[in-house]
Amino acid sequence: MDRDDFLILFKHLNAVKMLKMRYGMFIILIMRVCQRGFYNLSRDNFIMQKIWIYLCVFFFVEASFLTYAENCSIKGRVLDSNNLPVKNAEVYCEQNLMSPLIQTFTDNEGQFSFQNLTEGPIGIFATTGGMAWSGIHINLPAEENITDVEIILIPAKSLKGRVVASNEKGKEISISGAEVDRFAILGVEKVAIPCSKLTSFGYKKVVSDAEGFFLLDKIPVGQAISLKVVHPEYAVTTVENITSESEVKIVMSKGCVVLGSVYTIQNDNKVKVANSDVIIKNTQPPYESICIRTNTNGEFTIRLNPGIYMCKAETIQMLSAGWEIKKIANSIGEHVEIQVFPSVYISGQILDAVSGKPVPGAKVSIEQGGRKALSLTTGRMGKFRGKVVHGQANIKFEAIPGYTMPQPSQLKVVVSGKDEIVLPGVWVKKVDSLKVKLVTPQQKVLTTNRGIVSVLTPPQLGWYAGNIDNLFEVKLSSIPTEGKIIGYAEIPEENLGNVFVVDNKDIGKICEANLYTLGKVKGRVVNKEGKPISDGIFSCVLKEHGLNQECILWQVLLSADGTFFWNSIIPLKPLVFRLYDNQGSVLWQSSEMQFLEGENKDLGDIVIEKPIIETDKELLNRANFKCLCGGNEIVDKLFKGPSILVYVDSAEVPFMQEVLTNIGNIIGSGINVGMIVENQIDCNGITIPVISGQRLSSATTYLIDEGGNVICGTLGLPVMVRMIKK
């Protein structure tokens, strides 16, 4: 093919892109069928040779486009507060922070759809005349088609604000030309509305006037929002927890000028990368995200307030190797360099080994350079897909509910080249559910038919609620290779419960759990001078004979006065109580004992001879925690109680959300649930409150009563009866 041939071909490249959307698979089929025929015809025919060259290049280009095909869709409805459809409502889709919006309108039934979307975090939001913005964030898995999105519109109000700063003499001055770049609705789920992007659809820029005043319309009544304001001469400023009931003042500062660049290494030299998307996240409140694109020289300039930031950059073919931490402190100017590496997509699919059907809900993580680069969840097609840099990638299958883990559970892949890496199909075998029958005392008159079942060994978070007249089917996340499965069954309102034991070979058979009236235990831990010890963990261990394994039933922190109390003691089973220090060393152990049905025991004072270094323990204090997801009003309810607060690693937030949502559904609307993390997280797709703060003790779960008092701190989730009875 000569130069003229290439010019003609690439002159029509855009037409090729359009064809691939509708006829891509058909073209590939034609290519496979006709390949040999064209080849035979072209052997002795110069014209046919040229036609064949055109077709080969055409299909090569086409195949490369198909590799990154946009193959997801979202459908849904827009409703008003009376659950009636809203016709002709504006609906927008934002695929990422740097992409333009996609617009559509609802039909007469309030329905809308977006086709040809790519996987990843996506924002969908809508409005209509007289109504406020509302929407939802979705983490869209690969090749997913979501059809059940609902957006509820409520009445709107306007927010009046003023943007100011201090001059060199400390006097307050008005700032004109400050733009509201976006605002976020801080409801149960954080929904961002990109005001600056909406100007492409006829909306006016929200900009402060000569007196610094601005007016922001379509704010939902009764909901708090956050505002991000930008100005070329001032640092990007975010203000949180604003209500439309009063005027807001936004104070901007000059901040630090950041002169940044994005580069890669070519032939051992730094080469700057033009048109690279840069994301900068503040690691301190209010945790705003700033997006900017490098110019043709691979450089960018922005003003930021002093602080610690996480930065990364991305182009179509390059990516940062995770987040880079940058400290911004110099008001005169800071130089920031972000390195990018060649990158490709990596994808795979998890399938049922018997039926061949896709397995949704599987958790997959990808590690590079010793740290987690991606956390993915399979959708209804069982597929996962993410972008990684060149080098070694470690793919881990972390949890596949209801299925055995694949062997091996990790794959090491060398990432190179430009083509997407498609992993071989991962086949997993479905685990038979535990079938548990709750057997209650015959003479007991029950006032409820609700029971709860959980798995203690192997450790598995979450509860299964159901009618005690039916079998409980419990999906196992894993099966122990040695030992037995130990579970716990209870009827919390009746103070009935017991453990049950299932052998591996009996999974799938019906297991009966005979329930008995639970007992109570209390006591106090003191030193040899009789002073209370509060730094310790009191634990109850099942020592069932013939099991050859221990099972920790519960663990609770000592109270400030050294006391402990637990109201769900299993009767007629051999139990041992232990006291640990915060380093896990055993300080004291009881002899083996059994409780009678409903028996209450006071273990009295447990004297510890070994000196213990006491630490300053502080109960949960609202002032020590910052709201990340959910809004301050919702977070305040957590501390007022009754509620469950769980400390969780940032990477496990999506998984714990599923667990706590299920718990909230079981308990009902009378109790709040929330998570505590120590680091910043992305609130997209998070629907329950998340706060940030330092961990105060070794406890992972705190129970707060309706008076805002901490009932107890436990390691792991407590049994259900502990949550409804003091």
Helices and strands as residue ranges (DSSP letters): H 3-11, H 13-42, H 46-67, E 72-80, E 90-94, E 102-105, E 111-117, E 120-127, E 134-140, E 145-153, E 156-166, E 172-174, E 179-186, E 190-193, H 195-198, G 199-201, E 213-220, E 225-231, E 234-242, E 248-251, E 256-266, E 269-272, E 277-282, E 289-293, E 299-304, E 307-314, E 318-319, E 324-328, E 334-339, E 341-352, E 363-368, E 371-377, E 383-389, E 391-399, E 410-415, E 421-422, E 426-428, E 434-439, E 450-457, E 460-467, E 472-474, E 485-491, G 492-494, E 496-502, G 504-506, E 510-514, E 516-517, E 519-527, E 537-542, E 551-557, E 563-569, E 575-580, E 586-589, E 600-608, G 622-624, E 626-629, H 632-640, E 643-647, G 650-652, H 653-667, E 672-677, E 690-692, E 701-704, E 710-714, H 720-724
